[in-house]
Amino acid sequence: MKKIFRPILLILFFLVIYIYTCNITLLPNSIIVFQGEELNIKTIYGLRVNAKDNSHSSYNAMQTSTNLSEKISDNIGTVNLSLELFGTIPIKQIDVNILPRTTVIPLGDSVGLKLYTNGVLVVGMSEIRGEDNVNYRPYENSGIEEGDRIIEVNNVAIRNTEELIQNVNKSNGNEIKIVYVRDDNELTTSITPTKTSNNEYKLGLWVRDTAAGVGTATFYEPSTGMFTALGHGITDVDTGEIVEISNGELTTSTIVSIKKGERGSPGEIRGTIESGLKIGEIYKNGIFGICGTVTNKDNIDISYSEEMEVALRNEIKEGKAYIICQLENGKKEKYEIEIQKVYVSNNYDNKSMLIKVTDERLLEKTRWNCSGNEWVANNSEWKVCRSCHTCTCSKSNTRICCFCRYDDKTNERGKINLKIKEKNIDTFHLKW
């Protein structure tokens, strides 16, 4: 009997350890909330969240188990919380960034995006045929992998592929020092380039420094001139990682066609930015989308009469809603949807709502492929709710609820491995 009982106890013990480890790991290191918003944190028995200082004494010891749903502060700034086991053993620090309430204008315009990487992105590797007709792999044993960004060669900053080519050729076949970035860490290695029959020197790396495509502008913030677009980050088509950019441009675009979505194959809006006019500058590509500043307001449809206050997530209601999107050139429309579920406790990624498209016009045109649009919901007051995109709720006064909050001045809430691959991205490869 004891022989049977002992392994059962061991299994239960390790199961409890596993459950606690999973719960702790899933809690984010950083959370962004609006001024006056309730903070929702789910934990299990024995885990407790305390304020690390006395400036937010109302928050001290507010959770002993189960769920936390409390208004953390009416003050703007950062609150440091401590996750503790049974209120005594510190396990993890959670930084809560409290942002001021603001007003924005929902957009929904089809726009063009031009992104320039910070350095050059390694997207592949291949052998190089040397001048002696022998194949070489100069990159072998260098430590460089797909997804790394080369930022420096022989103490010279590399901003694009052209600069990489020039500096590799300057080596005349001598070993070169390369600085590259992986997971926000700078690493150093050395590679000896291979000379080809064309009297060029190559590393055997496929690299890229630019990306371009079409997407949807989400909202414009009049007080700062800031815009956001897409509602998700642009990932590299080869590496699957979010593209680290140095800068970029937001332009007008021309819709060419719409590919209807099918089971297992999402639809897409196809467009061109060949003759696009500049709207603004892009300075951020993050998990919640593209962020930048509008510099030419005449080139985008901004309706100041629709300016709305950003609302809190607990004000979002389930029910009838509509989205704003542009499926024809020069024509934005509102289409009905239904918000079926609101994930008020999701502090981890940009999935905040479950919606169902109910507008037959939209279903007929797209079947259904709207991405990065303005979502507007109908229940208590007019509000725009950002959930991967943007949404608005409706009845008397007008306000906006940004559900996937984004603040370019604070760090994002951990690294998410997004599987989304941006459609219609013209990528430029160069083998070097």
C-alpha positions in Angstrom: 0.0 0.0 0.0 2.8 2.4 0.9 4.5 1.6 -2.4 1.4 2.8 -4.3 0.8 5.8 -2.0 4.3 7.2 -2.3 4.4 7.7 -6.1 0.9 9.2 -6.0 2.1 11.8 -3.4 5.2 12.6 -5.6 3.0 13.1 -8.7 0.6 15.4 -6.7 3.6 17.3 -5.3 5.2 17.9 -8.8 1.7 18.8 -10.2 1.2 21.5 -7.6 4.8 22.9 -8.3 4.0 22.9 -12.0 0.7 24.8 -11.5 2.3 27.4 -9.3 5.2 27.8 -11.8 2.8 28.2 -14.7 0.8 30.8 -12.9 3.8 32.9 -11.9 5.4 32.7 -15.4 2.2 33.8 -17.0 2.0 37.0 -14.9 3.6 39.8 -17.0 6.6 41.8 -15.7 5.0 45.0 -16.9 1.4 46.2 -17.2 0.0 49.4 -18.7 -3.3 50.8 -17.3 -5.1 54.1 -17.6 -5.6 56.5 -14.8 -8.4 55.2 -12.6 -8.6 51.8 -14.3 -9.1 48.6 -12.4 -6.2 46.2 -12.5 -7.1 42.6 -13.1 -4.6 39.9 -12.0 -5.5 36.2 -11.7 -3.5 34.1 -9.2 -4.0 31.0 -7.2 -4.1 30.3 -3.4 -1.1 31.5 -1.5 0.1 34.1 -4.0 -0.3 37.7 -2.8 0.3 41.0 -4.5 1.6 43.9 -2.4 2.8 47.4 -3.1 6.6 47.8 -2.6 6.2 51.2 -1.1 3.8 53.1 1.1 2.8 55.6 -1.6 0.0 53.3 -2.7 -1.0 52.0 0.7 -4.6 51.4 -0.5 -3.1 48.7 -2.6 -1.1 46.9 0.1 -2.2 43.3 0.8 -5.2 43.5 -1.5 -5.0 40.0 -2.7 -4.5 36.8 -0.7 -5.7 34.4 -3.4 -8.1 34.0 -6.3 -8.4 37.2 -8.4 -7.4 40.9 -8.0 -9.7 43.5 -9.5 -9.0 46.9 -7.9 -8.4 50.5 -8.9 -4.7 50.8 -8.4 -4.3 54.5 -8.4 -5.6 57.9 -9.6 -2.0 59.1 -9.9 0.1 59.1 -13.1 3.4 57.2 -12.9 4.8 53.8 -12.1 3.7 51.5 -9.2 6.0 48.7 -8.3 4.1 45.6 -7.1 5.6 42.5 -5.5 4.2 39.0 -6.0 4.8 37.1 -2.8 4.2 33.5 -1.6 2.0 33.6 1.5 2.9 37.3 1.9 6.5 36.7 3.0 8.6 35.2 0.2 9.1 37.7 -2.8 8.9 35.9 -6.1 8.4 38.5 -8.8 8.2 42.3 -9.4 5.4 43.7 -11.5 5.7 47.2 -12.8 2.4 49.0 -13.4 2.6 52.0 -15.7 -0.3 54.4 -15.1 -1.0 56.5 -18.2 -3.2 59.7 -18.3 -6.6 59.6 -19.9 -6.5 61.0 -23.4 -8.7 61.6 -26.5 -8.2 60.1 -30.0 -9.9 60.1 -33.4 -10.6 56.7 -35.0 -9.4 56.4 -38.5 -9.7 53.2 -40.5 -7.9 54.5 -43.6 -6.0 52.2 -45.9 -2.3 53.4 -45.7 1.1 52.5 -47.0 4.0 51.5 -44.8 7.7 51.8 -45.5 10.0 50.4 -42.9 13.8 50.7 -42.6 15.5 48.2 -40.3 18.0 49.2 -37.6 21.0 47.6 -39.3 20.5 44.8 -41.7 18.5 41.7 -40.9 19.9 38.2 -41.6 17.2 36.2 -43.3 19.2 33.3 -44.7 22.5 31.7 -45.5 24.1 29.9 -48.5 27.4 28.7 -49.9 29.6 31.0 -51.9 31.4 29.8 -55.1 35.0 31.1 -54.7 37.3 32.2 -57.5 38.8 28.7 -57.4 35.4 27.2 -58.1 35.2 25.7 -54.6 32.1 26.3 -52.5 32.7 28.0 -49.1 30.6 28.9 -46.0 32.3 32.0 -44.6 29.6 32.4 -41.9 30.1 28.9 -40.5 31.2 28.8 -36.8 30.6 32.6 -36.6 27.6 32.2 -34.4 25.4 34.4 -36.6 21.8 33.0 -37.1 18.7 34.0 -39.1 16.9 36.8 -37.3 20.2 38.5 -36.1 20.8 42.2 -37.1 24.2 43.3 -38.2 24.9 46.8 -37.0 28.6 47.2 -37.3 31.5 46.1 -39.4 35.1 46.9 -38.4 33.9 49.7 -36.1 31.8 51.3 -38.9 28.0 51.5 -38.3 25.9 49.6 -40.8 22.5 51.2 -41.7 21.6 49.4 -44.9 22.7 46.6 -47.3 24.7 49.0 -49.5 27.0 50.0 -46.6 27.5 46.3 -45.7 28.6 45.5 -49.3 31.0 48.4 -49.3 32.6 47.5 -46.0 32.9 43.8 -46.8 34.6 44.6 -50.1 37.0 47.0 -48.3 38.4 44.1 -46.4 40.1 42.6 -49.4 39.6 39.2 -48.0 41.0 39.9 -44.6 39.0 38.9 -41.4 36.4 41.4 -40.4 34.9 42.1 -37.0 31.1 42.1 -37.0 28.8 43.4 -34.2 25.3 42.0 -34.4 22.1 42.0 -32.2 20.1 39.1 -30.9 17.3 39.4 -28.3 18.4 42.9 -27.5 22.0 41.8 -26.7 25.0 43.0 -28.7 27.4 40.2 -29.8 30.7 40.2 -31.6 32.2 37.8 -34.1 34.7 37.6 -36.9 34.3 36.3 -40.5 36.8 36.0 -43.4 34.9 36.9 -46.6 35.3 34.7 -49.7 36.5 36.2 -53.0 34.4 35.3 -56.0 35.3 35.2 -59.7 33.7 38.6 -60.1 36.4 40.0 -57.8 33.9 40.6 -55.0 34.0 39.5 -51.4 31.0 37.8 -49.8 29.9 36.5 -46.4 27.3 34.0 -47.6 24.5 35.8 -45.8 21.1 36.8 -47.2 20.2 40.2 -45.7 17.4 42.7 -45.9 17.1 46.3 -44.8 13.6 47.4 -45.9 10.0 46.3 -46.0 6.9 47.9 -47.5 3.2 47.1 -47.7 -0.3 48.3 -47.0 -2.3 48.3 -43.8 -5.0 50.2 -41.8 -4.5 53.4 -39.7 -6.1 52.8 -36.3 -6.3 56.2 -34.6 -4.8 59.7 -34.3 -4.1 61.5 -31.0 -4.6 65.3 -31.6 -2.8 66.4 -28.4 0.5 64.8 -29.5 0.1 64.2 -33.3 0.7 60.5 -32.8 -0.9 57.8 -34.9 -1.1 54.0 -34.6 -1.7 51.4 -37.4 -2.3 47.7 -37.9 -2.9 46.7 -34.2 -0.2 44.0 -34.5 3.5 44.1 -35.3 5.0 43.5 -38.7 7.1 40.3 -38.6 9.8 39.2 -41.0 8.4 36.7 -43.6 11.5 34.6 -43.3 12.4 34.7 -39.6 8.9 35.2 -38.1 10.3 37.8 -35.6 9.0 41.3 -35.2 11.2 43.6 -37.4 13.4 46.0 -35.5 13.2 49.3 -37.3 15.2 52.6 -37.2 12.5 54.6 -38.9 9.9 54.5 -41.6 7.2 56.4 -43.5 3.4 56.3 -43.5 2.0 57.1 -46.9 -1.3 57.1 -48.8 -2.1 53.9 -50.7 -4.3 52.7 -53.6 -6.5 49.6 -53.1 -6.0 47.3 -56.1 -8.2 44.3 -55.1 -9.6 42.3 -52.3 -8.9 38.6 -51.8 -11.8 36.9 -50.0 -11.0 34.8 -47.0 -11.5 31.1 -47.1 -11.3 28.4 -44.4 -7.6 28.0 -43.5 -6.7 30.9 -45.8 -7.2 34.5 -44.5 -8.3 37.2 -47.0 -6.3 40.3 -47.7 -6.6 43.8 -49.0 -4.1 44.2 -51.9 -2.8 47.6 -52.7 0.1 49.7 -54.0 2.1 52.6 -52.5 4.0 53.3 -55.7 2.6 56.9 -56.0 1.8 57.3 -52.3 2.0 60.8 -50.6 3.7 61.0 -47.3 1.5 61.2 -44.2 4.0 60.9 -41.4 7.0 59.4 -39.8 7.1 55.9 -38.3 9.3 55.3 -35.2 8.0 52.1 -33.6 7.1 48.6 -34.8 5.9 46.7 -31.7 3.6 43.9 -30.7 0.6 46.2 -30.6 1.3 47.8 -34.0 3.0 50.7 -35.8 3.4 54.0 -34.0 4.5 57.4 -35.4 3.8 61.1 -35.9 1.5 62.7 -38.5 3.4 65.4 -40.4 1.0 66.0 -43.3 -2.6 66.1 -42.1 -3.9 67.0 -45.5 -3.0 63.5 -46.8 -5.3 61.6 -44.4 -8.9 61.8 -43.5 -9.1 63.1 -39.9 -12.6 63.9 -38.7 -12.1 66.2 -35.6 -15.8 66.0 -34.9 -15.3 62.3 -33.9 -12.7 63.0 -31.2 -13.4 60.7 -28.3 -12.0 60.1 -24.8 -10.2 56.9 -24.2 -12.4 54.8 -21.9 -11.5 52.0 -19.4 -11.7 48.3 -20.2 -14.5 47.7 -17.7 -16.7 50.2 -19.6 -16.7 48.0 -22.7 -19.9 46.1 -23.1 -20.9 43.0 -25.0 -23.4 43.5 -27.8 -23.9 45.2 -31.2 -20.9 47.2 -32.5 -19.4 48.4 -35.7 -16.0 48.6 -37.3 -14.7 51.4 -39.6 -12.7 50.2 -42.6 -11.8 51.2 -46.1 -12.5 48.7 -48.9 -12.7 51.1 -51.8 -10.4 54.0 -52.6 -11.6 57.3 -51.0 -14.5 55.6 -49.1 -14.6 54.5 -45.5 -17.7 52.7 -44.1 -19.0 51.4 -40.9 -19.9 47.7 -40.7 -21.9 45.9 -37.9 -20.3 43.3 -35.7 -21.2 41.8 -32.3 -18.8 41.7 -29.3 -19.4 38.3 -27.9 -16.9 38.3 -25.1 -14.5 40.8 -23.4 -11.3 39.5 -21.8 -11.0 42.0 -19.0 -8.2 40.1 -17.3 -5.9 39.8 -20.3 -2.8 41.8 -19.5 -0.5 39.7 -21.7 -1.1 40.3 -25.4 -3.4 42.1 -27.9 -6.2 39.6 -27.8 -8.9 41.4 -25.9 -12.3 40.6 -27.5 -14.1 37.8 -29.3 -16.2 39.3 -32.1 -18.6 38.0 -34.7 -19.1 39.8 -38.0 -22.8 40.2 -38.7 -22.9 42.8 -41.5 -23.8 41.0 -44.8 -22.1 43.7 -46.9 -18.8 43.1 -45.2 -19.1 39.3 -45.4 -20.0 39.5 -49.1 -17.0 41.8 -49.9 -14.3 40.1 -47.8 -15.6 36.8 -46.3 -14.0 38.2 -43.8 -10.6 39.7 -43.8 -10.7 43.1 -42.0 -7.4 43.5 -40.1 -6.3 46.5 -38.2 -9.6 48.4 -38.4 -11.5 50.6 -36.0 -14.0 48.6 -33.9 -16.9 50.5 -32.5 -19.4 49.1 -30.0 -22.9 50.0 -29.2 -24.0 49.7 -25.6 -23.6 52.4 -23.0 -21.7 55.3 -24.6 -19.8 55.9 -27.8 -16.3 54.6 -27.2 -13.5 53.2 -29.3 -12.1 50.0 -27.9 -8.7 48.8 -29.0 -8.4 45.1 -29.1 -5.8 44.3 -31.7 -7.7 46.9 -33.6 -10.1 49.6 -32.5 -13.7 49.5 -31.5 -16.5 51.8 -30.4 -19.4 51.5 -28.0 -22.6 53.7 -28.4 -25.4 55.7 -26.9 -25.2 59.2 -25.7 -21.9 60.9 -25.3 -18.8 60.0 -27.2 -15.7 58.4 -25.8 -13.0 56.0 -26.9 -11.7 52.8 -25.2 -8.2 51.7 -26.1 -8.1 48.1 -25.1 -4.6 47.1 -26.2 -2.9 50.1 -24.6 0.4 51.2 -26.1 2.8 53.7 -24.7 6.0 54.4 -26.8 7.7 55.7 -23.7 7.5 52.5 -21.7 8.7 49.0 -22.4 6.3 46.5 -23.9 4.8 43.8 -21.7 7.2 41.0 -22.5 8.1 39.4 -25.8 5.2 37.7 -27.7 6.0 35.1 -30.4 3.5 36.3 -33.0 2.7 34.0 -35.9 1.1 36.8 -37.9 2.8 37.4 -41.2 2.0 40.7 -42.8 0.4 40.3 -46.2 1.5 42.4 -49.3 4.9 43.1 -47.9 7.4 43.8 -50.7 10.7 42.6 -49.3 14.1 43.2 -50.8 16.7 40.4 -50.5 20.4 40.8 -51.1 22.8 37.9 -51.0 26.1 39.0 -49.5 
